[in-house]
Amino acid sequence: MPKYEATIWLGLMAPKATPITILRRLNAEVAAIVGRADTVKAWKAQGAMPMTMGIDAFTRYLDDDIAKWAKIVKFSGAKPDQ
């Protein structure tokens, strides 16, 4: 399919009913870890690009990624195994 790029990303998700205060705390703690010099160095040595997103930005990113791959699956004609 033309003009499509595949990338690998990692993200944390929580149950939908998780209180926003907990989500914000988890996001802040993970961002702090990802931003540490030793983490950045280790990830870059493996060819990874450390980055973080806020909760709303990650939600939009995930929604967009699901929509992108849904189009690719439809275009490909792939069917689930029965």
VEXRO-948611 format. One line per 4 residues: number of its first residue (from 1); for each residue x, y, z of N, C-alpha, C. Coordinates in steps of 0.2 Angstrom, whole numbers, plus 5000, padded with zeros to 4 digits. Example, Ala and Ser with C-alpha at 12.3 -4.5 7.8 and 13.67 -1.06 7.14 Angstrom:
// residues 2
1) 5066,4972,5039,5062,4978,5039,5066,4984,5039 ~ 5064,4989,5035,5068,4995,5036,5064,5000,5039
END
This chain:
// residues 82
1) 5004,4994,5000,5000,5000,5000,5005,5006,5000 ~ 5004,5011,4995,5008,5016,4995,5008,5021,5001 ~ 5013,5024,5002,5014,5030,5007,5012,5027,5014 ~ 5014,5021,5016,5013,5019,5023,5020,5017,5026
5) 5020,5019,5032,5027,5017,5035,5025,5013,5042 ~ 5029,5008,5043,5028,5004,5049,5033,5006,5054 ~ 5031,5007,5060,5036,5008,5065,5034,5004,5071 ~ 5039,5003,5076,5038,5000,5082,5037,5005,5088
9) 5033,5004,5092,5032,5009,5098,5030,5005,5104 ~ 5032,5008,5109,5030,5005,5116,5026,5010,5120 ~ 5021,5007,5123,5017,5012,5127,5013,5008,5133 ~ 5012,5011,5138,5008,5008,5143,5001,5010,5143
13) 4997,5005,5145,4989,5006,5145,4987,5004,5152 ~ 4981,5006,5154,4978,5005,5160,4971,5003,5159 ~ 4968,5000,5164,4960,4999,5163,4957,5006,5162 ~ 4951,5006,5158,4948,5012,5157,4945,5016,5163
17) 4944,5012,5169,4941,5015,5175,4947,5018,5179 ~ 4953,5018,5177,4959,5020,5181,4958,5027,5182 ~ 4958,5030,5189,4958,5037,5190,4963,5041,5187 ~ 4961,5047,5184,4966,5051,5181,4972,5053,5185
21) 4971,5053,5191,4977,5055,5196,4982,5050,5195 ~ 4980,5043,5195,4985,5038,5194,4988,5038,5188 ~ 4984,5039,5182,4987,5039,5176,4992,5045,5175 ~ 4991,5051,5178,4995,5056,5177,5002,5054,5181
25) 5001,5051,5187,5007,5049,5191,5011,5044,5187 ~ 5008,5039,5184,5012,5034,5180,5015,5037,5174 ~ 5012,5042,5171,5014,5045,5165,5021,5049,5167 ~ 5020,5053,5173,5026,5057,5175,5032,5052,5177
29) 5030,5047,5180,5036,5042,5182,5039,5039,5176 ~ 5035,5037,5172,5038,5034,5166,5042,5039,5162 ~ 5039,5045,5161,5043,5050,5157,5050,5052,5161 ~ 5050,5052,5167,5056,5053,5171,5061,5047,5169
33) 5059,5041,5169,5063,5036,5168,5066,5036,5161 ~ 5061,5037,5156,5063,5037,5149,5068,5043,5148 ~ 5068,5048,5151,5072,5054,5150,5079,5054,5154 ~ 5080,5049,5158,5086,5048,5161,5092,5047,5156
37) 5098,5049,5158,5103,5049,5153,5105,5041,5152 ~ 5105,5037,5157,5107,5030,5156,5101,5026,5152 ~ 5095,5028,5152,5090,5025,5148,5091,5027,5141 ~ 5092,5034,5140,5092,5037,5133,5098,5033,5130
41) 5104,5033,5133,5110,5030,5131,5109,5022,5129 ~ 5106,5018,5133,5104,5011,5132,5100,5010,5126 ~ 5094,5014,5126,5090,5014,5120,5093,5016,5113 ~ 5096,5021,5113,5100,5023,5107,5105,5018,5105
45) 5108,5015,5109,5113,5009,5107,5109,5004,5104 ~ 5103,5003,5105,5099,4998,5102,5095,5000,5096 ~ 5096,5007,5094,5093,5010,5088,5086,5012,5090 ~ 5084,5013,5096,5078,5016,5098,5078,5023,5099
49) 5073,5027,5098,5072,5034,5100,5068,5035,5106 ~ 5071,5036,5111,5066,5037,5117,5062,5044,5117 ~ 5056,5043,5118,5051,5049,5118,5045,5048,5122 ~ 5042,5053,5125,5036,5052,5129,5031,5056,5126
53) 5025,5055,5128,5019,5058,5126,5014,5059,5132 ~ 5010,5064,5132,5005,5065,5137,5000,5060,5136 ~ 4995,5060,5141,4990,5055,5141,4985,5056,5134 ~ 4983,5062,5133,4979,5064,5128,4982,5063,5121
57) 4989,5065,5121,4992,5064,5114,4993,5056,5113 ~ 4995,5052,5118,4995,5045,5117,4989,5042,5115 ~ 4983,5044,5118,4977,5042,5116,4975,5043,5108 ~ 4977,5049,5106,4976,5051,5099,4980,5047,5095
61) 4987,5046,5097,4991,5042,5093,4989,5035,5092 ~ 4987,5032,5097,4984,5025,5097,4978,5025,5093 ~ 4973,5029,5093,4967,5029,5089,4969,5030,5082 ~ 4974,5034,5080,4976,5035,5073,4980,5029,5071
65) 4984,5026,5075,4987,5020,5073,4983,5014,5071 ~ 4977,5013,5075,4972,5008,5074,4969,5009,5068 ~ 4967,5016,5066,4964,5017,5060,4968,5016,5054 ~ 4974,5018,5055,4979,5017,5049,4980,5009,5048
69) 4981,5005,5053,4981,4998,5052,4975,4995,5049 ~ 4969,4997,5051,4963,4995,5049,4962,4996,5042 ~ 4964,5001,5039,4964,5003,5032,4969,4998,5028 ~ 4975,4996,5031,4979,4992,5028,4977,4985,5028
73) 4974,4983,5033,4971,4976,5033,4965,4975,5028 ~ 4961,4980,5028,4955,4980,5023,4958,4980,5016 ~ 4963,4984,5014,4966,4985,5008,4969,4978,5006 ~ 4972,4975,5011,4976,4968,5009,4971,4963,5008
77) 4965,4963,5010,4960,4958,5010,4961,4952,5015 ~ 4965,4953,5020,4967,4948,5025,4960,4947,5028 ~ 4960,4940,5030,4954,4938,5034,4957,4934,5040 ~ 4953,4934,5046,4955,4931,5052,4955,4923,5050
81) 4960,4920,5054,4959,4912,5053,4953,4910,5057 ~ 4950,4905,5055,4944,4902,5058,4946,4896,5061
END
